[in-house]
């Protein structure tokens, strides 16, 4: 995997928590809207933005997969998945405790092991 490929994967892993944050904004907005569900869905701008974001990130993911094996590209989602609770804590003031930190460190250790394997795979 080249540095460009790694940067693309890292960019995708950062796009994941942005999308999840947009969906949470949409859920908060939905609670404030009134009327029938179909009307709330089509007037919920954060929801429409979240769908648009996911559409763009799906195209981005497709591009990445034309360059990088799925098994290695998907490993970067570990980084993005761990950032979602952090974003929830920062933006929405959701509770977060030490177990998140420990669990995320374990996930990052797994990511490091996978990336070491990628280095050995590229050399071999």
SERO-4910 file (N, C-alpha, C, O; in steps of 0.05 Angstrom, whole numbers):
BEGIN
 pado doro    nc1    nc2    nc3   cac1   cac2   cac3    cc1    cc2    cc3    oc1    oc2    oc3
  Unk    A     17    -23      0      0      0      0     18     25      0     37     26     16
  Unk    A     12     44    -18     29     68    -19     20     88      2     -1     84     15
  Unk    A     36    109      5     28    130     24      2    144     15    -14    151     32
  Unk    A     -1    147    -11    -26    159    -21    -50    141    -13    -70    152     -5
  Unk    A    -47    115    -16    -68     97     -9    -74     99     21    -98     98     29
  Unk    A    -53    100     37    -57    102     66    -71    129     73    -89    129     90
  Unk    A    -64    150     59    -78    176     64   -107    175     56   -124    186     69
  Unk    A   -112    162     33   -140    159     25   -156    143     46   -178    151     53
  Unk    A   -145    121     55   -158    105     76   -162    121    102   -183    119    114
  Unk    A   -142    137    109   -144    153    133   -166    174    129   -181    180    148
  Unk    A   -167    186    106   -189    205    100   -216    193    103   -234    205    114
  Unk    A   -219    168     93   -244    154     96   -251    149    125   -274    152    133
  Unk    A   -230    142    140   -236    136    169   -244    161    184   -259    159    203
  Unk    A   -236    185    174   -245    210    186   -273    217    177   -288    231    191
  Unk    A   -280    208    153   -307    214    142   -328    199    157   -351    208    159
  Unk    A   -321    176    168   -341    160    183   -353    174    207   -378    176    209
  Unk    A   -337    185    225   -349    199    248   -364    225    240   -383    232    253
  Unk    A   -356    237    218   -371    261    209   -399    252    201   -418    265    208
  Unk    A   -401    230    186   -427    220    178   -444    212    202   -468    219    203
  Unk    A   -432    199    221   -448    191    245   -457    216    261   -479    216    272
  Unk    A   -440    236    262   -447    261    276   -470    275    261   -488    286    274
  Unk    A   -470    275    235   -492    286    219   -518    271    225   -539    283    227
  Unk    A   -516    245    227   -541    229    233   -551    235    261   -575    236    266
  Unk    A   -533    240    280   -542    247    307   -555    275    307   -576    278    320
  Unk    A   -543    294    292   -556    320    289   -584    317    277   -603    330    286
  Unk    A   -587    299    258   -613    294    245   -632    282    266   -656    290    266
  Unk    A   -623    264    283   -641    253    303   -650    274    323   -673    275    331
  Unk    A   -631    292    331   -639    313    349   -659    332    336   -678    341    348
  Unk    A   -654    338    310   -672    355    295   -699    343    292   -720    356    295
  Unk    A   -700    317    287   -725    302    284   -743    305    309   -767    307    307
  Unk    A   -730    304    332   -745    306    357   -758    333    360   -779    336    374
  Unk    A   -747    354    346   -759    381    348   -780    386    327   -796    405    329
  Unk    A   -781    369    306   -800    373    284   -827    361    292   -829    343    308
  Unk    A   -848    372    279   -874    361    284   -887    353    257   -877    360    236
  Unk    A   -908    338    259   -921    329    235   -916    300    229   -902    286    244
  Unk    A   -927    290    207   -924    262    199   -894    256    193   -879    273    184
  Unk    A   -887    231    197   -860    223    193   -849    230    165   -827    240    163
  Unk    A   -864    224    143   -853    231    117   -846    260    114   -826    267    101
  Unk    A   -862    278    125   -857    307    124   -832    313    141   -815    329    132
  Unk    A   -830    302    164   -807    306    181   -781    297    167   -760    310    169
  Unk    A   -783    275    153   -759    264    139   -750    282    116   -726    287    113
  Unk    A   -768    293    101   -760    309     78   -754    338     85   -742    352     69
  Unk    A   -761    346    109   -755    373    118   -731    374    138   -724    395    147
  Unk    A   -720    351    144   -698    349    163   -672    353    148   -661    334    137
  Unk    A   -662    378    147   -638    384    132   -613    368    141   -598    359    124
  Unk    A   -609    365    167   -586    349    174   -588    320    164   -568    308    158
  Unk    A   -612    309    163   -615    282    153   -609    281    123   -595    263    114
  Unk    A   -619    301    108   -612    302     79   -582    305     76   -570    293     57
  Unk    A   -570    322     92   -540    325     91   -526    299     97   -505    293     85
  Unk    A   -536    284    117   -523    259    124   -525    239    102   -506    225     96
  Unk    A   -548    238     88   -551    220     65   -532    228     43   -520    211     30
  Unk    A   -530    254     38   -512    263     17   -483    257     24   -468    248      7
  Unk    A   -476    261     50   -449    254     59   -443    225     54   -421    218     45
  Unk    A   -462    208     62   -457    179     58   -456    171     29   -441    153     22
  Unk    A   -471    184     12   -469    179    -16   -441    186    -27   -429    170    -42
  Unk    A   -431    209    -19   -404    217    -27   -382    198    -15   -363    191    -29
  Unk    A   -386    191     10   -366    173     22   -367    145     10   -347    131      9
  Unk    A   -391    137      1   -393    111    -13   -377    111    -39   -363     92    -45
  Unk    A   -379    133    -53   -363    136    -78   -333    137    -71   -317    125    -86
  Unk    A   -326    151    -50   -298    152    -41   -288    124    -34   -266    116    -41
  Unk    A   -305    109    -19   -298     81    -12   -294     64    -36   -275     48    -38
  Unk    A   -311     67    -56   -309     52    -81   -282     58    -94   -268     39   -103
  Unk    A   -275     83    -95   -249     91   -107   -226     78    -91   -207     67   -103
  Unk    A   -227     79    -65   -206     67    -49   -203     37    -55   -181     27    -57
  Unk    A   -226     24    -57   -225     -5    -62   -215    -13    -90   -208    -36    -95
  Unk    A   -214      6   -108   -201      1   -134   -171      1   -132   -157     -8   -150
  Unk    A   -161     11   -109   -132     13   -105   -121     -4    -83    -97    -12    -84
  Unk    A   -137    -11    -63   -128    -23    -38   -144    -48    -33   -168    -48    -37
  Unk    A   -131    -70    -23   -147    -93    -15   -167    -87      7   -160    -71     25
  Unk    A   -190    -98      5   -211    -92     25   -202    -98     54   -207    -82     72
  Unk    A   -187   -120     57   -179   -127     85   -162   -106     97   -164   -101    122
  Unk    A   -145    -92     82   -129    -71     93   -143    -44     94   -140    -29    114
  Unk    A   -159    -38     74   -173    -13     74   -193    -13     98   -196      8    111
  Unk    A   -206    -35    102   -226    -36    124   -214    -33    151   -227    -24    170
  Unk    A   -189    -41    154   -175    -38    180   -175     -9    189   -176     -3    213
  Unk    A   -175     10    170   -175     38    177   -202     46    189   -203     67    203
  Unk    A   -222     31    185   -248     38    197   -246     35    228   -262     47    242
  Unk    A   -227     20    238   -223     18    267   -218     46    278   -229     53    299
  Unk    A   -201     61    264   -195     88    273   -220    105    273   -226    119    293
  Unk    A   -235    104    251   -259    120    249   -280    112    269   -294    129    281
  Unk    A   -283     86    273   -303     77    293   -297     86    321   -315     93    336
  Unk    A   -272     87    327   -265     96    354   -269    126    358   -272    136    380
  Unk    A   -269    141    336   -273    170    338   -302    178    341   -308    200    350
  Unk    A   -320    160    335   -349    166    337   -356    172    366   -369    193    371
  Unk    A   -350    155    386   -357    162    413   -343    188    423   -354    203    439
  Unk    A   -319    192    413   -305    217    421   -320    241    410   -323    261    424
  Unk    A   -329    240    385   -345    262    374   -371    265    389   -380    287    394
  Unk    A   -384    243    397   -409    244    413   -404    258    439   -420    274    448
  Unk    A   -381    253    451   -374    266    477   -368    296    473   -378    313    488
  Unk    A   -353    302    452   -346    330    447   -369    347    438   -374    369    448
  Unk    A   -385    337    419   -406    353    406   -432    352    422   -445    372    426
  Unk    A   -440    328    430   -466    324    443   -465    320    473   -485    316    486
  Unk    A   -441    322    484   -437    319    513   -447    293    524   -456    291    547
  Unk    A   -445    272    507   -452    245    516   -431    235    535   -407    241    532
  Unk    A   -438    218    555   -418    208    574   -398    190    561   -404    175    542
  Unk    A   -374    191    571   -352    174    562   -335    168    586   -328    187    601
  Unk    A   -327    143    590   -310    137    613   -285    123    605   -279    120    581
  Unk    A   -270    114    624   -244    102    620   -245     77    603   -226     70    589
  Unk    A   -268     63    603   -270     38    587   -268     44    557   -257     28    542
  Unk    A   -278     67    549   -275     75    521   -245     77    514   -236     66    494
  Unk    A   -230     91    531   -202     95    526   -187     68    525   -171     64    507
  Unk    A   -192     50    543   -179     24    543   -187      8    518   -170     -3    505
  Unk    A   -213      8    512   -222     -7    489   -210      4    463   -202    -11    446
  Unk    A   -210     31    461   -199     43    437   -169     38    434   -159     33    412
  Unk    A   -155     38    456   -126     31    455   -122      3    446   -103     -3    430
  Unk    A   -139    -15    454   -137    -43    445   -143    -45    415   -130    -59    400
  Unk    A   -163    -29    406   -169    -28    377   -145    -17    361   -138    -28    340
  Unk    A   -133      4    371   -110     15    358    -86     -4    358    -70     -4    339
  Unk    A    -83    -20    379    -62    -40    379    -68    -61    357    -49    -69    343
  Unk    A    -93    -68    354   -100    -87    332    -94    -74    305    -84    -88    287
  Unk    A   -101    -49    302    -95    -34    277    -65    -35    271    -57    -39    249
  Unk    A    -49    -30    292    -20    -30    289    -10    -57    280      8    -59    263
  Unk    A    -21    -78    291    -13   -105    283    -20   -110    253     -4   -121    238
  Unk    A    -44   -101    245    -52   -105    217    -34    -89    199    -26   -100    178
  Unk    A    -27    -65    206     -9    -49    189     19    -60    188     32    -58    167
  Unk    A     28    -73    209     54    -86    209     53   -109    189     72   -114    174
  Unk    A     31   -123    189     27   -145    169     26   -134    141     36   -147    122
  Unk    A     15   -110    137     15    -98    110     43    -92    102     50    -96     78
  Unk    A     60    -82    120     88    -76    113    103   -102    105    118   -101     86
  Unk    A     98   -123    120    111   -149    113    100   -160     87    115   -171     71
  Unk    A     74   -156     82     62   -165     57     73   -150     33     78   -162     13
  Unk    A     77   -124     36     87   -108     14    117   -115      9    126   -114    -14
  Unk    A    131   -122     30    160   -128     26    164   -156     15    183   -161      1
  Unk    A    145   -174     21    147   -202     13    137   -209    -13    138   -232    -21
***
